């Protein structure tokens, strides 16, 4: 099942044209396989997402914030968030259109859809880029396994960002060869949407797209100063962010070196050796204008919508820029890098520099003979895919899935020498590699689920490397004479099928079986709106008990730290809509905290639930913060619920008024 690879621009009359006819004839079978795999992924994702509740409760924070917004409260003015307005507009529209309120069950269903659709998006992009159905299947499975961390945080901003980045990848790979003008406008619009979802991610994507445009579009590439500026921006953006925050820590220094080496390697191979003129040269002159137009139109539209819903410009700026820039001081989650990850990234950068220099000497062609180059590309792709899913022996950086993959992303932008690439294909390859590197930067400064969601575009890079090597080996085997390689086309097809089967078994089939068993053995929560969630019996009973106590005793509820799932499940609101996130004592001003206190007192039956299981994760709250002082001095423990996994939930009520004399 093959199709003409859209990123290689095969010449007319080549054997790839013949393969495309066979590919069209096999579309029904390919569609059936995709459907079956998506069905299996959906079941596995459902059983996994609904058999988990993360104690730090980012899920509850997101769901409660969205519920307030859907109920008519203005984002940023009345509802705290450092996510951009596009996040609220997308999910607000979804819940409004389908006529439902925000619940844990509905949020989990959305997360299942994001997980499956993002995995399928990677597969479709790989299929169109390489023409290899087996590589698409392997990519779907690898992406699904990599995105397993999505189970913990339904409706998290990074989930939407992951889906949008996969959509951007698909626009670049599928849209550019077919509808370049529409694709350019869509690329600009998607960059604007990313910027107004998470401002750092949008900036990274803009640098990657701008870099690809400056290096490959002839009307821009002829300006050397512009190329230098674009390369510096692309290479330095991640370094600048890290240097401005936690440069003194070792993990930040290691992360910075890996990012710097990976982006510099891509800059070396993408730098044009000479001006290129082809059939796309004249039409491509309009691409930058279309990208800017798409960006500006989408940017303005998103702002107009959020302003029409009551948000003011000052509140928006404070939420997505001022408060978001202080995130690293509130919560930083480091990751571990080993010294060999640094060695690997620097070595890969040196190889890229050498390959680029040799290629320029040869007029832009790969300096390696086809069999050797093909084997090395296949090996690089295998390293990328297996390291991303943490399969031995390619675990160069434990706890950091992209430690081996990101330094190899440049290989995508350095295609086999026999390919006659047009401007479209060069832009596509450079943009894919650049977006994959830029996407991984989302893991800073909180290297939690963002590590995996940020690395998912590297799955496509690994598959494209294998596809390039596969084509190069096929081409070499078709040449007269003895190449010295025992590989033949049928053997390559068999190896590709083996890779697909191995990935499906390890990343879909095995997780599906274990997820079903775990879900069946768990106990459902007896909570409206969260009845699909199942946990072990002790944890489920603990949460049911806490929610029942809240319903019985409380009219308003404060939690320490912010565990807003308890508000959602009990139906008991926070005293005001200005929740302030999890560590609200750091994000709400003293005046806002005093307003919350006044509202709690006015409610007559305020309650506090202290979650000791994560209380220490956000640092000791300052006792001088008005809300913390209020909780410490005005409340006394009513009861506590103990769970070995979740910790101790202390339910506190106001202290009795002193008896009058």
FENQUI-V553868 format. One record per backbone hydrogen bond with DSSP energy under -0.5 kcal/mol. CO is the residue of the C=O (numbers start at 0). NH is the residue of the N-H. If there is no record, write none. Layout:
co->CO nh->NH
co->CO nh->NH
This chain:
co->0 nh->132
co->4 nh->7
co->10 nh->13
co->13 nh->16
co->13 nh->17
co->14 nh->18
co->15 nh->19
co->16 nh->20
co->17 nh->21
co->18 nh->22
co->19 nh->23
co->20 nh->24
co->21 nh->25
co->23 nh->26
co->25 nh->29
co->26 nh->30
co->27 nh->31
co->28 nh->32
co->29 nh->33
co->30 nh->34
co->31 nh->35
co->32 nh->36
co->33 nh->37
co->34 nh->38
co->35 nh->39
co->36 nh->40
co->37 nh->41
co->38 nh->42
co->39 nh->43
co->40 nh->44
co->41 nh->45
co->42 nh->46
co->43 nh->47
co->44 nh->48
co->45 nh->49
co->47 nh->50
co->48 nh->51
co->49 nh->533
co->53 nh->56
co->56 nh->60
co->57 nh->61
co->58 nh->62
co->59 nh->63
co->60 nh->64
co->61 nh->65
co->62 nh->66
co->63 nh->67
co->64 nh->68
co->65 nh->69
co->66 nh->70
co->67 nh->72
co->68 nh->71
co->73 nh->77
co->73 nh->78
co->74 nh->76
co->78 nh->75
co->83 nh->86
co->83 nh->87
co->84 nh->88
co->85 nh->89
co->86 nh->90
co->87 nh->91
co->88 nh->92
co->89 nh->93
co->90 nh->94
co->91 nh->95
co->92 nh->96
co->93 nh->97
co->94 nh->99
co->95 nh->98
co->100 nh->102
co->102 nh->106
co->103 nh->107
co->104 nh->108
co->105 nh->109
co->106 nh->110
co->107 nh->111
co->108 nh->112
co->109 nh->113
co->110 nh->114
co->111 nh->115
co->112 nh->116
co->113 nh->117
co->114 nh->118
co->115 nh->119
co->116 nh->120
co->117 nh->121
co->118 nh->122
co->119 nh->123
co->120 nh->124
co->121 nh->125
co->122 nh->126
co->123 nh->127
co->124 nh->128
co->125 nh->129
co->126 nh->130
co->127 nh->5
co->128 nh->6
co->130 nh->2
co->130 nh->132
co->131 nh->135
co->132 nh->136
co->133 nh->137
co->134 nh->138
co->135 nh->139
co->136 nh->140
co->137 nh->141
co->138 nh->142
co->139 nh->143
co->140 nh->144
co->141 nh->145
co->142 nh->146
co->144 nh->147
co->145 nh->148
co->146 nh->149
co->147 nh->150
co->148 nh->151
co->149 nh->152
co->152 nh->155
co->155 nh->158
co->155 nh->159
co->156 nh->160
co->157 nh->161
co->158 nh->162
co->159 nh->163
co->160 nh->164
co->161 nh->165
co->162 nh->166
co->163 nh->167
co->164 nh->168
co->165 nh->169
co->166 nh->170
co->167 nh->171
co->168 nh->172
co->169 nh->173
co->169 nh->174
co->170 nh->174
co->170 nh->175
co->171 nh->175
co->173 nh->177
co->174 nh->178
co->178 nh->182
co->179 nh->183
co->180 nh->184
co->181 nh->185
co->182 nh->186
co->183 nh->187
co->184 nh->188
co->185 nh->189
co->186 nh->190
co->187 nh->191
co->188 nh->192
co->189 nh->193
co->190 nh->194
co->191 nh->195
co->193 nh->196
co->193 nh->197
co->193 nh->201
co->195 nh->85
co->195 nh->86
co->196 nh->83
co->197 nh->201
co->198 nh->202
co->199 nh->203
co->200 nh->204
co->201 nh->205
co->202 nh->206
co->203 nh->207
co->204 nh->208
co->205 nh->209
co->206 nh->210
co->207 nh->211
co->208 nh->212
co->209 nh->213
co->210 nh->214
co->211 nh->215
co->212 nh->216
co->215 nh->217
co->216 nh->219
co->216 nh->220
co->217 nh->221
co->219 nh->222
co->221 nh->223
co->222 nh->226
co->223 nh->227
co->224 nh->228
co->225 nh->229
co->226 nh->230
co->227 nh->231
co->228 nh->232
co->229 nh->233
co->230 nh->234
co->231 nh->235
co->232 nh->236
co->234 nh->238
co->235 nh->239
co->236 nh->240
co->237 nh->241
co->238 nh->242
co->239 nh->243
co->241 nh->244
co->241 nh->245
co->245 nh->248
co->248 nh->252
co->249 nh->253
co->250 nh->254
co->251 nh->255
co->252 nh->256
co->253 nh->257
co->254 nh->258
co->255 nh->259
co->256 nh->260
co->257 nh->261
co->258 nh->262
co->259 nh->263
co->260 nh->264
co->261 nh->265
co->262 nh->266
co->263 nh->267
co->264 nh->268
co->265 nh->269
co->266 nh->270
co->277 nh->280
co->279 nh->283
co->280 nh->284
co->281 nh->284
co->282 nh->285
co->283 nh->286
co->283 nh->287
co->285 nh->289
co->286 nh->290
co->287 nh->291
co->288 nh->292
co->289 nh->293
co->290 nh->294
co->291 nh->295
co->292 nh->296
co->293 nh->297
co->294 nh->298
co->295 nh->299
co->296 nh->300
co->297 nh->301
co->298 nh->302
co->299 nh->303
co->300 nh->304
co->301 nh->305
co->302 nh->306
co->303 nh->307
co->304 nh->308
co->305 nh->308
co->305 nh->310
co->306 nh->309
co->311 nh->315
co->312 nh->316
co->313 nh->317
co->314 nh->318
co->315 nh->319
co->316 nh->320
co->316 nh->321
co->317 nh->322
co->318 nh->323
co->320 nh->324
co->322 nh->325
co->323 nh->326
co->325 nh->328
co->325 nh->329
co->326 nh->329
co->326 nh->330
co->331 nh->333
co->332 nh->446
co->337 nh->340
co->337 nh->341
co->338 nh->341
co->338 nh->342
co->339 nh->343
co->340 nh->344
co->341 nh->345
co->342 nh->346
co->343 nh->347
co->344 nh->348
co->345 nh->349
co->346 nh->350
co->347 nh->351
co->348 nh->352
co->349 nh->353
co->350 nh->354
co->351 nh->355
co->352 nh->356
co->353 nh->357
co->354 nh->358
co->355 nh->359
co->356 nh->360
co->357 nh->361
co->358 nh->363
co->358 nh->364
co->359 nh->362
co->368 nh->372
co->369 nh->373
co->370 nh->374
co->371 nh->375
co->372 nh->376
co->373 nh->377
co->374 nh->378
co->375 nh->379
co->376 nh->380
co->377 nh->381
co->378 nh->382
co->379 nh->383
co->380 nh->384
co->381 nh->385
co->382 nh->386
co->383 nh->387
co->384 nh->388
co->385 nh->390
co->386 nh->389
co->390 nh->393
co->392 nh->394
co->396 nh->399
co->399 nh->402
co->401 nh->405
co->404 nh->407
co->405 nh->408
co->407 nh->410
co->408 nh->411
co->409 nh->412
co->410 nh->413
co->415 nh->418
co->418 nh->420
co->421 nh->425
co->422 nh->426
co->423 nh->427
co->424 nh->428
co->425 nh->429
co->426 nh->430
co->427 nh->431
co->428 nh->432
co->429 nh->433
co->430 nh->434
co->431 nh->435
co->432 nh->436
co->433 nh->437
co->434 nh->438
co->435 nh->439
co->436 nh->440
co->437 nh->440
co->438 nh->441
co->439 nh->442
co->440 nh->443
co->444 nh->332
co->444 nh->446
co->445 nh->447
co->447 nh->450
co->448 nh->451
co->448 nh->452
co->449 nh->453
co->450 nh->454
co->451 nh->455
co->452 nh->455
co->454 nh->457
co->455 nh->458
co->455 nh->459
co->456 nh->460
co->457 nh->461
co->458 nh->462
co->459 nh->463
co->460 nh->464
co->461 nh->465
co->462 nh->466
co->463 nh->467
co->464 nh->468
co->465 nh->469
co->466 nh->470
co->467 nh->471
co->468 nh->472
co->469 nh->473
co->470 nh->474
co->471 nh->475
co->472 nh->476
co->473 nh->477
co->475 nh->478
co->480 nh->482
co->487 nh->490
co->487 nh->491
co->488 nh->492
co->489 nh->493
co->490 nh->494
co->491 nh->495
co->492 nh->496
co->493 nh->497
co->494 nh->498
co->495 nh->499
co->496 nh->500
co->497 nh->501
co->498 nh->502
co->499 nh->503
co->500 nh->504
co->501 nh->505
co->502 nh->506
co->503 nh->507
co->503 nh->508
co->504 nh->509
co->507 nh->511
co->508 nh->512
co->509 nh->513
co->510 nh->514
co->511 nh->515
co->512 nh->516
co->513 nh->517
co->514 nh->518
co->515 nh->519
co->516 nh->520
co->517 nh->521
co->518 nh->521
co->522 nh->534
co->524 nh->526
co->526 nh->529
co->528 nh->104
co->529 nh->532
co->532 nh->524
co->534 nh->522
co->535 nh->539
co->536 nh->540
co->537 nh->541
co->538 nh->542
co->539 nh->543
co->540 nh->544
co->541 nh->545
co->542 nh->546
co->543 nh->547
co->544 nh->548
co->545 nh->549
co->546 nh->550
co->547 nh->551
co->548 nh->552
co->549 nh->553
co->555 nh->606
co->557 nh->608
co->559 nh->610
co->560 nh->562
co->561 nh->563
co->562 nh->565
co->563 nh->567
co->564 nh->568
co->565 nh->569
co->566 nh->570
co->570 nh->572
co->572 nh->556
co->576 nh->79
co->576 nh->578
co->580 nh->583
co->581 nh->561
co->581 nh->583
co->582 nh->585
co->582 nh->586
co->583 nh->587
co->588 nh->592
co->589 nh->593
co->590 nh->594
co->591 nh->595
co->592 nh->596
co->593 nh->597
co->594 nh->598
co->595 nh->599
co->596 nh->600
co->597 nh->601
co->598 nh->602
co->600 nh->603
co->602 nh->604
co->604 nh->554
co->604 nh->555
co->605 nh->653
co->606 nh->557
co->607 nh->651
co->608 nh->559
co->608 nh->610
co->609 nh->611
co->609 nh->649
co->610 nh->613
co->610 nh->614
co->613 nh->616
co->613 nh->617
co->614 nh->617
co->615 nh->618
co->621 nh->624
co->624 nh->628
co->625 nh->629
co->626 nh->630
co->627 nh->631
co->628 nh->632
co->629 nh->633
co->630 nh->634
co->633 nh->654
co->635 nh->652
co->638 nh->650
co->640 nh->648
co->642 nh->646
co->646 nh->642
co->647 nh->611
co->647 nh->649
co->648 nh->640
co->648 nh->650
co->649 nh->609
co->649 nh->651
co->650 nh->637
co->650 nh->638
co->651 nh->607
co->652 nh->635
